[in-house]
Amino acid sequence: MVIPLEALRARLCSRNEHKARELEALLPGWTIELLAAEEFPPEVGQSYYDNARAKALFGRSVGPPEEWMLGEDSGIEVAGLGGGPGVHSSRSAAGDEVGWLLRELDGIDGDGRRARYVCELVCISPEGKEFRGTGTLDGRIADEPHGTEGFGFDPIFVPEGEERTVAELGNEWKAKNSHRARAAHALLDALSGAGQRSPS
């Protein structure tokens, strides 16, 4: 049976409402709700894919059997931190992403402030088939925060080729260019390539 992706219902295996709404906007026609679970598995994977897949598999084991399960893991990699914090981004920042990263980079200039965002999405169908999409966004870390849109590190992340932070460029820019947008496009391509998209 071909699933009409334009009307697909999925559960994001996360507590992050920001990510759910952003992904819903990036995946046209999808309805994405957060997975209702008291506890989620710890993020112990060595890669974004490992963590995203573990979340999706957990959702598949406890979530509504008729809905797709969506696991997401993302982070920021900074040259001056040896490529860290990477998969440890959310735990390192402890909710103070901007303040934490600026403190870590105090006294580091030039190439040390080069950075990239990474996002991995893993989607598992009701039948257990797995699809994935990866997206990255290169840039640099600003000296101080600017802008009010977005969340996380967005107020200090300046994408390559831009002079403003992601938080200044805004949600409309993010919907086309962010690491999460690129991962969503890659996921849709994977699903379409597998013959999952209904004919138009």
N, CA, C and O atoms as a DFTB+ gen file, in Angstrom:
800 C
 N C O
     1  1       0.845      -1.207       0.000
     2  2       0.000       0.000       0.000
     3  2       0.872       1.245       0.000
     4  3       1.774       1.375       0.827
     5  1       0.606       2.156      -0.922
     6  2       1.369       3.403      -0.997
     7  2       0.800       4.406      -0.011
     8  3      -0.400       4.682      -0.015
     9  1       1.679       4.956       0.846
    10  2       1.251       5.940       1.836
    11  2       1.251       7.327       1.201
    12  3       2.278       7.745       0.665
    13  1       0.133       8.055       1.244
    14  2       0.122       9.436       0.734
    15  2       0.835      10.356       1.718
    16  3       0.252      10.769       2.720
    17  1       2.091      10.676       1.434
    18  2       2.885      11.452       2.381
    19  2       2.327      12.846       2.628
    20  3       2.624      13.463       3.652
    21  1       1.525      13.344       1.702
    22  2       0.961      14.673       1.878
    23  2      -0.075      14.694       3.003
    24  3      -0.531      15.772       3.386
    25  1      -0.453      13.547       3.537
    26  2      -1.411      13.490       4.642
    27  2      -0.910      12.542       5.729
    28  3      -1.699      11.868       6.392
    29  1       0.407      12.500       5.901
    30  2       0.995      11.548       6.820
    31  2       0.953      12.064       8.259
    32  3       1.179      13.246       8.516
    33  1       0.660      11.158       9.184
    34  2       0.664      11.490      10.609
    35  2       1.894      10.856      11.250
    36  3       2.153       9.664      11.081
    37  1       2.645      11.667      11.985
    38  2       3.873      11.176      12.605
    39  2       3.985      11.685      14.035
    40  3       3.407      12.708      14.402
    41  1       4.736      10.948      14.821
    42  2       5.055      11.350      16.188
    43  2       6.551      11.650      16.259
    44  3       7.378      10.805      15.917
    45  1       6.891      12.857      16.704
    46  2       8.282      13.193      16.944
    47  2       8.655      12.668      18.322
    48  3       8.036      13.037      19.321
    49  1       9.652      11.819      18.375
    50  2      10.036      11.169      19.627
    51  2      10.940      12.106      20.424
    52  3      12.153      11.915      20.513
    53  1      10.310      13.113      20.991
    54  2      11.014      14.196      21.668
    55  2      10.034      14.958      22.538
    56  3       8.821      14.791      22.410
    57  1      10.559      15.796      23.424
    58  2       9.726      16.717      24.200
    59  2       9.806      18.138      23.645
    60  3       9.211      19.059      24.204
    61  1      10.537      18.313      22.553
    62  2      10.832      19.655      22.037
    63  2       9.739      20.123      21.069
    64  3       9.714      19.729      19.903
    65  1       8.841      20.972      21.575
    66  2       7.744      21.486      20.759
    67  2       8.259      22.360      19.619
    68  3       7.668      22.371      18.539
    69  1       9.370      23.104      19.847
    70  2       9.958      23.935      18.783
    71  2      10.295      23.072      17.563
    72  3       9.975      23.432      16.431
    73  1      10.944      21.931      17.808
    74  2      11.339      21.059      16.695
    75  2      10.128      20.454      15.999
    76  3      10.120      20.300      14.778
    77  1       9.105      20.113      16.777
    78  2       7.894      19.542      16.176
    79  2       7.255      20.531      15.211
    80  3       6.880      20.163      14.097
    81  1       7.128      21.794      15.638
    82  2       6.491      22.789      14.785
    83  2       7.365      23.118      13.570
    84  3       6.851      23.331      12.472
    85  1       8.679      23.160      13.770
    86  2       9.574      23.451      12.652
    87  2       9.524      22.331      11.624
    88  3       9.476      22.589      10.422
    89  1       9.535      21.096      12.091
    90  2       9.490      19.960      11.162
    91  2       8.143      19.867      10.460
    92  3       8.079      19.499       9.287
    93  1       7.078      20.194      11.159
    94  2       5.757      20.170      10.533
    95  2       5.693      21.166       9.385
    96  3       5.067      20.906       8.358
    97  1       6.351      22.316       9.569
    98  2       6.389      23.320       8.499
    99  2       7.289      22.860       7.346
   100  3       7.055      23.223       6.194
   101  1       8.312      22.068       7.655
   102  2       9.266      21.629       6.635
   103  2       8.785      20.424       5.848
   104  3       9.295      20.143       4.764
   105  1       7.798      19.705       6.391
   106  2       7.272      18.498       5.743
   107  2       5.818      18.769       5.364
   108  3       4.915      18.414       6.123
   109  1       5.572      19.385       4.220
   110  2       4.242      19.865       3.842
   111  2       3.167      18.790       3.915
   112  3       3.326      17.694       3.376
   113  1       2.078      19.119       4.585
   114  2       0.954      18.208       4.680
   115  2       1.046      17.221       5.825
   116  3       0.059      16.560       6.147
   117  1       2.222      17.106       6.454
   118  2       2.370      16.193       7.578
   119  2       1.736      16.790       8.833
   120  3       1.749      18.005       9.030
   121  1       1.192      15.935       9.661
   122  2       0.767      16.327      10.998
   123  2       1.726      15.679      11.979
   124  3       1.829      14.454      12.038
   125  1       2.433      16.506      12.755
   126  2       3.446      15.980      13.667
   127  2       3.088      16.364      15.097
   128  3       2.955      17.543      15.428
   129  1       2.937      15.358      15.926
   130  2       2.696      15.564      17.345
   131  2       3.854      14.957      18.124
   132  3       4.555      14.074      17.629
   133  1       4.045      15.440      19.351
   134  2       5.077      14.870      20.200
   135  2       4.637      13.507      20.719
   136  3       3.457      13.293      20.999
   137  1       5.575      12.602      20.843
   138  2       5.289      11.295      21.416
   139  2       5.040      11.449      22.911
   140  3       5.841      12.058      23.621
   141  1       3.938      10.900      23.382
   142  2       3.619      10.959      24.804
   143  2       4.361       9.836      25.525
   144  3       4.000       8.665      25.410
   145  1       5.389      10.204      26.259
   146  2       6.166       9.216      27.015
   147  2       6.764       9.910      28.229
   148  3       7.240      11.041      28.135
   149  1       6.738       9.238      29.353
   150  2       7.297       9.829      30.565
   151  2       8.816       9.877      30.511
   152  3       9.425      10.846      30.965
   153  1       9.427       8.841      29.962
   154  2      10.878       8.774      29.868
   155  2      11.292       8.415      28.451
   156  3      10.657       7.589      27.795
   157  1      12.365       9.046      27.986
   158  2      12.930       8.725      26.683
   159  2      14.293       8.068      26.899
   160  3      14.943       8.314      27.914
   161  1      14.729       7.236      25.953
   162  2      16.035       6.594      26.127
   163  2      17.151       7.625      26.156
   164  3      17.063       8.640      25.464
   165  1      18.197       7.391      26.940
   166  2      19.319       8.340      26.989
   167  2      20.036       8.396      25.650
   168  3      20.089       7.404      24.924
   169  1      20.587       9.562      25.327
   170  2      21.316       9.736      24.073
   171  2      22.757       9.272      24.284
   172  3      23.619      10.049      24.695
   173  1      22.998       8.014      24.001
   174  2      24.323       7.433      24.242
   175  2      25.022       7.030      22.946
   176  3      26.113       6.462      22.986
   177  1      24.407       7.317      21.798
   178  2      24.994       6.944      20.517
   179  2      26.251       7.732      20.204
   180  3      26.465       8.824      20.729
   181  1      27.092       7.154      19.327
   182  2      28.326       7.815      18.912
   183  2      28.110       8.757      17.729
   184  3      29.026       9.475      17.330
   185  1      26.897       8.754      17.167
   186  2      26.603       9.609      16.017
   187  2      25.181      10.144      16.128
   188  3      24.363       9.630      16.891
   189  1      24.905      11.191      15.346
   190  2      23.547      11.737      15.304
   191  2      22.575      10.661      14.820
   192  3      21.459      10.545      15.327
   193  1      23.014       9.877      13.832
   194  2      22.159       8.811      13.304
   195  2      21.814       7.801      14.394
   196  3      20.656       7.403      14.530
   197  1      22.805       7.388      15.163
   198  2      22.549       6.428      16.245
   199  2      21.459       6.939      17.181
   200  3      20.530       6.207      17.525
   201  1      21.580       8.194      17.588
   202  2      20.619       8.757      18.533
   203  2      19.239       8.933      17.908
   204  3      18.227       8.627      18.538
   205  1      19.198       9.429      16.664
   206  2      17.904       9.631      16.000
   207  2      17.200       8.296      15.788
   208  3      15.989       8.192      15.984
   209  1      17.948       7.282      15.389
   210  2      17.361       5.959      15.162
   211  2      16.857       5.346      16.460
   212  3      15.792       4.730      16.485
   213  1      17.618       5.512      17.539
   214  2      17.190       4.968      18.835
   215  2      15.871       5.599      19.278
   216  3      15.002       4.918      19.823
   217  1      15.728       6.903      19.042
   218  2      14.478       7.582      19.409
   219  2      13.315       7.055      18.576
   220  3      12.235       6.792      19.105
   221  1      13.540       6.901      17.261
   222  2      12.463       6.425      16.387
   223  2      12.071       4.987      16.742
   224  3      10.886       4.654      16.744
   225  1      13.042       4.146      17.039
   226  2      12.747       2.762      17.412
   227  2      11.997       2.699      18.746
   228  3      11.098       1.878      18.926
   229  1      12.379       3.576      19.675
   230  2      11.651       3.647      20.940
   231  2      10.204       4.038      20.680
   232  3       9.283       3.439      21.235
   233  1      10.004       5.046      19.834
   234  2       8.648       5.463      19.495
   235  2       7.851       4.356      18.841
   236  3       6.662       4.188      19.113
   237  1       8.521       3.589      17.967
   238  2       7.835       2.483      17.298
   239  2       7.372       1.431      18.307
   240  3       6.367       0.756      18.082
   241  1       8.103       1.288      19.420
   242  2       7.763       0.263      20.411
   243  2       6.646       0.696      21.356
   244  3       5.959      -0.149      21.930
   245  1       6.457       2.023      21.526
   246  2       5.462       2.477      22.513
   247  2       4.372       3.367      21.923
   248  3       3.347       3.586      22.568
   249  1       4.573       3.886      20.704
   250  2       3.639       4.849      20.134
   251  2       2.479       4.205      19.410
   252  3       2.414       2.982      19.290
   253  1       1.554       5.032      18.922
   254  2       0.401       4.512      18.171
   255  2       0.864       3.683      16.977
   256  3       1.666       4.167      16.179
   257  1       0.385       2.455      16.833
   258  2       0.898       1.565      15.790
   259  2       0.597       2.035      14.373
   260  3       1.290       1.644      13.434
   261  1      -0.434       2.874      14.206
   262  2      -0.811       3.306      12.862
   263  2      -0.062       4.561      12.406
   264  3      -0.206       4.974      11.255
   265  1       0.737       5.175      13.291
   266  2       1.426       6.411      12.946
   267  2       2.920       6.165      12.730
   268  3       3.497       5.232      13.289
   269  1       3.529       7.015      11.915
   270  2       4.956       6.951      11.662
   271  2       5.692       7.543      12.864
   272  3       5.166       8.417      13.554
   273  1       6.909       7.063      13.106
   274  2       7.722       7.562      14.209
   275  2       8.940       8.301      13.650
   276  3       9.638       7.804      12.766
   277  1       9.171       9.482      14.178
   278  2      10.231      10.351      13.670
   279  2      11.232      10.641      14.782
   280  3      10.889      11.236      15.804
   281  1      12.465      10.215      14.571
   282  2      13.541      10.510      15.510
   283  2      14.437      11.588      14.934
   284  3      14.742      11.575      13.742
   285  1      14.859      12.521      15.773
   286  2      15.713      13.623      15.318
   287  2      16.850      13.814      16.306
   288  3      16.645      13.788      17.519
   289  1      18.042      14.005      15.780
   290  2      19.155      14.419      16.625
   291  2      19.941      15.463      15.864
   292  3      20.147      15.343      14.656
   293  1      20.373      16.476      16.567
   294  2      21.095      17.556      15.912
   295  2      22.085      18.152      16.895
   296  3      22.003      17.932      18.103
   297  1      23.020      18.910      16.350
   298  2      24.020      19.529      17.199
   299  2      24.846      20.519      16.416
   300  3      24.621      20.758      15.230
   301  1      25.805      21.087      17.111
   302  2      26.701      22.058      16.504
   303  2      28.135      21.588      16.720
   304  3      28.487      21.098      17.793
   305  1      28.949      21.743      15.690
   306  2      30.351      21.336      15.750
   307  2      31.213      22.569      15.518
   308  3      31.080      23.235      14.491
   309  1      32.089      22.875      16.455
   310  2      32.878      24.104      16.418
   311  2      34.363      23.758      16.334
   312  3      34.865      22.954      17.119
   313  1      35.059      24.371      15.379
   314  2      36.471      24.058      15.150
   315  2      37.309      24.288      16.402
   316  3      38.150      23.456      16.744
   317  1      37.091      25.403      17.085
   318  2      37.886      25.735      18.265
   319  2      37.636      24.827      19.451
   320  3      38.363      24.882      20.442
   321  1      36.607      23.987      19.357
   322  2      36.315      23.014      20.408
   323  2      36.606      21.600      19.928
   324  3      36.073      20.628      20.463
   325  1      37.463      21.495      18.903
   326  2      37.824      20.178      18.389
   327  2      36.677      19.443      17.736
   328  3      36.644      18.212      17.727
   329  1      35.725      20.202      17.183
   330  2      34.551      19.589      16.573
   331  2      33.416      19.368      17.553
   332  3      32.358      18.868      17.172
   333  1      33.616      19.728      18.793
   334  2      32.558      19.602      19.794
   335  2      31.654      20.815      19.803
   336  3      31.939      21.804      19.128
   337  1      30.571      20.756      20.553
   338  2      30.146      19.633      21.378
   339  2      29.484      18.485      20.606
   340  3      29.288      17.411      21.176
   341  1      29.132      18.678      19.327
   342  2      28.616      17.586      18.504
   343  2      27.391      16.920      19.079
   344  3      26.415      17.592      19.409
   345  1      27.428      15.605      19.203
   346  2      26.256      14.868      19.686
   347  2      25.933      15.194      21.147
   348  3      24.867      14.836      21.649
   349  1      26.858      15.871      21.818
   350  2      26.628      16.247      23.213
   351  2      26.105      17.684      23.349
   352  3      26.079      18.227      24.453
   353  1      25.692      18.298      22.242
   354  2      25.326      19.718      22.250
   355  2      24.269      20.066      23.286
   356  3      24.464      20.985      24.081
   357  1      23.158      19.350      23.288
   358  2      22.058      19.726      24.187
   359  2      22.452      19.529      25.645
   360  3      22.071      20.324      26.504
   361  1      23.205      18.487      25.924
   362  2      23.599      18.237      27.311
   363  2      24.690      19.189      27.763
   364  3      24.729      19.562      28.936
   365  1      25.581      19.593      26.858
   366  2      26.656      20.517      27.224
   367  2      26.104      21.892      27.568
   368  3      26.518      22.515      28.545
   369  1      25.166      22.355      26.753
   370  2      24.642      23.715      26.924
   371  2      23.672      23.828      28.088
   372  3      23.533      24.904      28.670
   373  1      23.006      22.747      28.435
   374  2      22.084      22.713      29.582
   375  2      21.052      23.841      29.533
   376  3      20.721      24.439      30.557
   377  1      20.547      24.123      28.321
   378  2      19.506      25.135      28.180
   379  2      20.014      26.555      28.021
   380  3      19.221      27.467      27.786
   381  1      21.320      26.767      28.143
   382  2      21.911      28.096      27.977
   383  2      22.886      28.039      26.806
   384  3      24.080      28.293      26.964
   385  1      22.359      27.702      25.626
   386  2      23.212      27.464      24.470
   387  2      24.104      28.655      24.139
   388  3      25.311      28.503      23.956
   389  1      23.507      29.834      24.062
   390  2      24.261      31.026      23.666
   391  2      25.340      31.351      24.699
   392  3      26.510      31.511      24.352
   393  1      24.946      31.446      25.959
   394  2      25.907      31.803      27.003
   395  2      27.018      30.785      27.139
   396  3      28.187      31.144      27.281
   397  1      26.649      29.496      27.094
   398  2      27.640      28.441      27.247
   399  2      28.681      28.483      26.137
   400  3      29.881      28.427      26.409
   401  1      28.227      28.582      24.873
   402  2      29.163      28.542      23.757
   403  2      30.050      29.778      23.722
   404  3      31.241      29.674      23.425
   405  1      29.492      30.941      24.019
   406  2      30.320      32.155      24.039
   407  2      31.383      32.063      25.128
   408  3      32.507      32.524      24.926
   409  1      31.060      31.491      26.249
   410  2      32.072      31.318      27.309
   411  2      33.149      30.338      26.872
   412  3      34.334      30.560      27.120
   413  1      32.738      29.250      26.218
   414  2      33.701      28.260      25.760
   415  2      34.664      28.828      24.713
   416  3      35.816      28.403      24.620
   417  1      34.180      29.787      23.933
   418  2      34.988      30.359      22.850
   419  2      35.659      31.672      23.245
   420  3      36.229      32.352      22.392
   421  1      35.600      32.028      24.500
   422  2      36.242      33.260      24.963
   423  2      37.742      33.210      24.645
   424  3      38.447      32.296      25.071
   425  1      38.212      34.202      23.895
   426  2      39.622      34.252      23.518
   427  2      39.960      33.499      22.246
   428  3      41.111      33.523      21.810
   429  1      38.988      32.831      21.640
   430  2      39.217      32.099      20.392
   431  2      38.673      32.915      19.225
   432  3      37.501      33.292      19.217
   433  1      39.521      33.186      18.246
   434  2      39.120      33.994      17.094
   435  2      39.385      33.236      15.792
   436  3      39.822      32.085      15.801
   437  1      39.110      33.910      14.675
   438  2      39.435      33.378      13.358
   439  2      38.821      32.023      13.072
   440  3      37.634      31.793      13.303
   441  1      39.675      31.116      12.554
   442  2      39.186      29.801      12.153
   443  2      38.630      28.996      13.319
   444  3      37.842      28.072      13.118
   445  1      39.031      29.339      14.522
   446  2      38.519      28.633      15.682
   447  2      37.031      28.792      15.874
   448  3      36.402      28.007      16.584
   449  1      36.451      29.825      15.234
   450  2      35.020      30.069      15.374
   451  2      34.218      29.503      14.202
   452  3      33.009      29.716      14.114
   453  1      34.893      28.780      13.299
   454  2      34.155      28.085      12.244
   455  2      33.289      27.008      12.868
   456  3      33.689      26.358      13.834
   457  1      32.104      26.822      12.312
   458  2      31.169      25.870      12.911
   459  2      30.234      25.307      11.854
   460  3      30.141      25.826      10.741
   461  1      29.554      24.253      12.217
   462  2      28.487      23.752      11.350
   463  2      27.411      23.113      12.214
   464  3      27.679      22.487      13.239
   465  1      26.192      23.300      11.753
   466  2      25.037      22.619      12.317
   467  2      24.873      21.286      11.584
   468  3      25.131      21.199      10.384
   469  1      24.447      20.257      12.302
   470  2      24.159      18.951      11.698
   471  2      22.807      18.472      12.208
   472  3      22.500      18.625      13.390
   473  1      22.002      17.895      11.330
   474  2      20.720      17.320      11.721
   475  2      20.550      15.965      11.047
   476  3      20.818      15.809       9.856
   477  1      20.105      14.999      11.820
   478  2      19.785      13.672      11.293
   479  2      18.339      13.355      11.627
   480  3      17.910      13.503      12.771
   481  1      17.586      12.917      10.620
   482  2      16.210      12.489      10.799
   483  2      16.084      11.020      10.423
   484  3      16.596      10.583       9.393
   485  1      15.399      10.270      11.266
   486  2      15.097       8.865      10.968
   487  2      13.606       8.666      11.150
   488  3      13.057       8.961      12.211
   489  1      12.948       8.161      10.108
   490  2      11.504       7.948      10.135
   491  2      11.235       6.458       9.952
   492  3      11.781       5.830       9.045
   493  1      10.392       5.896      10.815
   494  2      10.057       4.480      10.736
   495  2       8.555       4.330      10.515
   496  3       7.743       4.869      11.267
   497  1       8.210       3.593       9.477
   498  2       6.809       3.414       9.093
   499  2       6.098       2.471      10.056
   500  3       6.752       1.792      10.848
   501  1       4.762       2.419      10.000
   502  2       4.031       1.454      10.829
   503  2       4.460       0.012      10.568
   504  3       4.339      -0.844      11.445
   505  1       4.963      -0.257       9.359
   506  2       5.411      -1.610       9.027
   507  2       6.858      -1.867       9.442
   508  3       7.364      -2.980       9.296
   509  1       7.525      -0.823       9.963
   510  2       8.895      -0.994      10.430
   511  2       9.973      -0.625       9.430
   512  3      11.151      -0.861       9.700
   513  1       9.616      -0.049       8.270
   514  2      10.617       0.360       7.299
   515  2      11.264       1.667       7.748
   516  3      10.595       2.562       8.264
   517  1      12.569       1.759       7.544
   518  2      13.332       2.915       8.009
   519  2      13.788       3.793       6.846
   520  3      14.244       3.300       5.814
   521  1      13.652       5.113       7.039
   522  2      14.123       6.094       6.064
   523  2      14.885       7.170       6.830
   524  3      14.576       7.449       7.989
   525  1      15.886       7.776       6.177
   526  2      16.684       8.785       6.875
   527  2      17.019       9.952       5.967
   528  3      17.010       9.837       4.741
   529  1      17.317      11.084       6.602
   530  2      17.752      12.267       5.876
   531  2      18.739      13.037       6.728
   532  3      18.535      13.201       7.931
   533  1      19.827      13.519       6.099
   534  2      20.868      14.261       6.811
   535  2      20.996      15.648       6.216
   536  3      20.912      15.814       4.999
   537  1      21.201      16.654       7.067
   538  2      21.400      18.014       6.590
   539  2      22.466      18.729       7.399
   540  3      22.571      18.522       8.608
   541  1      23.266      19.577       6.740
   542  2      24.286      20.360       7.431
   543  2      24.216      21.815       6.979
   544  3      23.712      22.120       5.898
   545  1      24.728      22.704       7.823
   546  2      24.794      24.130       7.499
   547  2      26.092      24.675       8.066
   548  3      26.291      24.683       9.281
   549  1      26.983      25.133       7.180
   550  2      28.268      25.676       7.610
   551  2      28.142      27.148       7.972
   552  3      27.284      27.864       7.455
   553  1      29.017      27.581       8.873
   554  2      29.000      28.988       9.258
   555  2      30.079      29.302      10.276
   556  3      31.122      28.650      10.320
   557  1      29.816      30.305      11.089
   558  2      30.768      30.708      12.127
   559  2      29.990      31.239      13.324
   560  3      28.813      31.584      13.217
   561  1      30.667      31.297      14.461
   562  2      30.049      31.772      15.693
   563  2      30.359      33.249      15.888
   564  3      31.524      33.648      15.891
   565  1      29.319      34.060      16.049
   566  2      29.481      35.499      16.254
   567  2      30.021      35.784      17.661
   568  3      30.027      34.910      18.528
   569  1      30.471      37.015      17.864
   570  2      31.023      37.410      19.165
   571  2      29.940      37.684      20.195
   572  3      30.185      37.610      21.399
   573  1      28.736      38.002      19.717
   574  2      27.628      38.283      20.629
   575  2      26.312      37.977      19.934
   576  3      26.254      37.964      18.704
   577  1      25.251      37.730      20.702
   578  2      23.973      37.340      20.095
   579  2      23.256      38.492      19.400
   580  3      23.335      39.644      19.825
   581  1      22.560      38.154      18.329
   582  2      21.726      39.111      17.599
   583  2      20.499      38.373      17.080
   584  3      20.586      37.211      16.683
   585  1      19.349      39.057      17.084
   586  2      18.130      38.493      16.515
   587  2      17.249      37.826      17.546
   588  3      17.693      37.473      18.638
   589  1      15.985      37.661      17.175
   590  2      14.987      37.145      18.126
   591  2      14.260      35.888      17.640
   592  3      13.514      35.282      18.408
   593  1      14.459      35.488      16.393
   594  2      13.750      34.310      15.902
   595  2      14.619      33.060      16.060
   596  3      15.811      33.155      16.351
   597  1      14.010      31.897      15.865
   598  2      14.750      30.663      16.034
   599  2      14.903      30.311      17.505
   600  3      14.210      30.853      18.366
   601  1      15.828      29.389      17.776
   602  2      16.066      28.950      19.151
   603  2      17.448      28.326      19.227
   604  3      18.139      28.224      18.213
   605  1      17.858      27.910      20.416
   606  2      19.158      27.271      20.579
   607  2      20.304      28.219      20.273
   608  3      20.366      29.324      20.813
   609  1      21.210      27.785      19.406
   610  2      22.399      28.561      19.074
   611  2      22.132      29.616      17.986
   612  3      23.047      30.355      17.623
   613  1      20.921      29.701      17.470
   614  2      20.619      30.569      16.326
   615  2      21.061      32.027      16.500
   616  3      21.506      32.629      15.523
   617  1      20.959      32.627      17.702
   618  2      21.357      34.036      17.831
   619  2      22.851      34.297      17.641
   620  3      23.253      35.451      17.490
   621  1      23.689      33.245      17.644
   622  2      25.129      33.470      17.463
   623  2      25.695      32.698      16.266
   624  3      26.906      32.712      16.048
   625  1      24.849      32.032      15.497
   626  2      25.327      31.276      14.338
   627  2      25.113      32.086      13.064
   628  3      23.979      32.386      12.692
   629  1      26.215      32.437      12.400
   630  2      26.163      33.187      11.140
   631  2      26.455      32.217       9.997
   632  3      27.580      31.728       9.890
   633  1      25.478      31.925       9.143
   634  2      25.704      30.975       8.045
   635  2      26.741      31.484       7.048
   636  3      26.913      32.690       6.870
   637  1      27.418      30.558       6.411
   638  2      28.406      30.890       5.388
   639  2      27.756      31.730       4.293
   640  3      26.689      31.385       3.787
   641  1      28.411      32.842       3.927
   642  2      27.881      33.727       2.900
   643  2      26.928      34.780       3.417
   644  3      26.451      35.613       2.646
   645  1      26.638      34.761       4.715
   646  2      25.732      35.729       5.328
   647  2      26.479      36.598       6.329
   648  3      27.556      36.235       6.803
   649  1      25.897      37.745       6.642
   650  2      26.463      38.632       7.658
   651  2      25.613      38.655       8.913
   652  3      26.046      39.156       9.950
   653  1      24.412      38.118       8.825
   654  2      23.495      38.109       9.964
   655  2      23.377      36.710      10.546
   656  3      23.641      35.713       9.873
   657  1      22.976      36.657      11.811
   658  2      22.778      35.353      12.450
   659  2      21.487      34.712      11.945
   660  3      20.649      35.370      11.329
   661  1      21.345      33.421      12.216
   662  2      20.118      32.721      11.850
   663  2      18.917      33.361      12.528
   664  3      17.841      33.443      11.936
   665  1      19.091      33.817      13.774
   666  2      17.992      34.457      14.499
   667  2      17.594      35.773      13.862
   668  3      16.437      36.181      13.963
   669  1      18.534      36.448      13.203
   670  2      18.206      37.680      12.463
   671  2      17.603      37.357      11.102
   672  3      16.671      38.031      10.663
   673  1      18.121      36.342      10.438
   674  2      17.600      35.966       9.119
   675  2      16.155      35.493       9.219
   676  3      15.366      35.706       8.298
   677  1      15.806      34.855      10.332
   678  2      14.404      34.569      10.618
   679  2      13.920      33.202      10.178
   680  3      14.610      32.449       9.491
   681  1      12.702      32.918      10.605
   682  2      12.118      31.596      10.381
   683  2      11.859      31.302       8.907
   684  3      11.940      30.148       8.486
   685  1      11.549      32.330       8.119
   686  2      11.318      32.102       6.689
   687  2      12.607      31.644       6.013
   688  3      12.582      30.756       5.161
   689  1      13.725      32.247       6.390
   690  2      15.027      31.826       5.862
   691  2      15.336      30.403       6.326
   692  3      15.787      29.574       5.535
   693  1      15.093      30.120       7.608
   694  2      15.367      28.785       8.145
   695  2      14.585      27.707       7.408
   696  3      15.093      26.609       7.181
   697  1      13.345      28.023       7.036
   698  2      12.488      27.035       6.388
   699  2      13.071      26.559       5.062
   700  3      12.698      25.493       4.572
   701  1      13.981      27.335       4.477
   702  2      14.572      26.961       3.193
   703  2      16.023      26.513       3.313
   704  3      16.511      25.750       2.479
   705  1      16.719      26.989       4.354
   706  2      18.170      26.841       4.366
   707  2      18.774      26.150       5.580
   708  3      19.952      25.796       5.545
   709  1      18.028      25.947       6.636
   710  2      18.620      25.397       7.856
   711  2      19.061      23.945       7.679
   712  3      18.657      23.279       6.726
   713  1      19.886      23.464       8.597
   714  2      20.296      22.056       8.593
   715  2      19.090      21.142       8.720
   716  3      19.055      20.061       8.133
   717  1      18.090      21.587       9.498
   718  2      16.885      20.768       9.669
   719  2      16.056      20.765       8.381
   720  3      15.466      19.745       8.023
   721  1      16.013      21.901       7.688
   722  2      15.300      21.961       6.403
   723  2      15.971      21.036       5.395
   724  3      15.290      20.333       4.648
   725  1      17.290      21.034       5.370
   726  2      18.010      20.189       4.423
   727  2      17.824      18.712       4.753
   728  3      17.717      17.880       3.852
   729  1      17.785      18.385       6.047
   730  2      17.534      17.002       6.439
   731  2      16.118      16.576       6.051
   732  3      15.902      15.445       5.615
   733  1      15.148      17.495       6.213
   734  2      13.766      17.188       5.843
   735  2      13.651      16.946       4.345
   736  3      12.955      16.024       3.921
   737  1      14.329      17.766       3.533
   738  2      14.306      17.563       2.080
   739  2      14.920      16.210       1.721
   740  3      14.410      15.494       0.858
   741  1      16.027      15.868       2.398
   742  2      16.684      14.588       2.127
   743  2      15.783      13.418       2.524
   744  3      15.750      12.396       1.840
   745  1      15.056      13.572       3.629
   746  2      14.127      12.524       4.054
   747  2      13.007      12.348       3.030
   748  3      12.651      11.223       2.681
   749  1      12.457      13.454       2.555
   750  2      11.403      13.370       1.541
   751  2      11.925      12.710       0.267
   752  3      11.218      11.928      -0.369
   753  1      13.168      13.029      -0.102
   754  2      13.767      12.401      -1.286
   755  2      13.898      10.892      -1.088
   756  3      13.648      10.115      -2.010
   757  1      14.295      10.479       0.131
   758  2      14.448       9.059       0.422
   759  2      13.107       8.345       0.345
   760  3      13.012       7.245      -0.201
   761  1      12.081       8.967       0.887
   762  2      10.751       8.383       0.842
   763  2      10.223       8.326      -0.580
   764  3       9.634       7.327      -0.995
   765  1      10.434       9.394      -1.319
   766  2       9.964       9.442      -2.699
   767  2      10.702       8.403      -3.554
   768  3      10.104       7.727      -4.391
   769  1      12.011       8.294      -3.322
   770  2      12.804       7.333      -4.074
   771  2      12.411       5.893      -3.801
   772  3      12.622       5.004      -4.626
   773  1      11.833       5.682      -2.621
   774  2      11.405       4.325      -2.288
   775  2       9.996       4.041      -2.760
   776  3       9.435       2.979      -2.485
   777  1       9.417       5.020      -3.487
   778  2       8.081       4.817      -4.021
   779  2       6.977       5.041      -3.024
   780  3       5.865       4.538      -3.184
   781  1       7.295       5.818      -1.966
   782  2       6.297       6.026      -0.920
   783  2       5.337       7.177      -1.229
   784  3       4.231       7.234      -0.692
   785  1       5.774       8.094      -2.102
   786  2       4.934       9.256      -2.379
   787  2       3.818       8.869      -3.343
   788  3       4.057       8.174      -4.331
   789  1       2.625       9.311      -3.058
   790  2       1.504       9.006      -3.942
   791  2       1.617       9.791      -5.245
   792  3       2.144      10.903      -5.233
   793  1       1.146       9.258      -6.360
   794  2       1.252       9.967      -7.645
   795  2       0.503      11.288      -7.583
   796  3      -0.539      11.392      -6.936
   797  1       1.044      12.301      -8.264
   798  2       0.371      13.613      -8.305
   799  2      -0.499      13.691      -9.543
   800  3      -1.154      14.707      -9.773
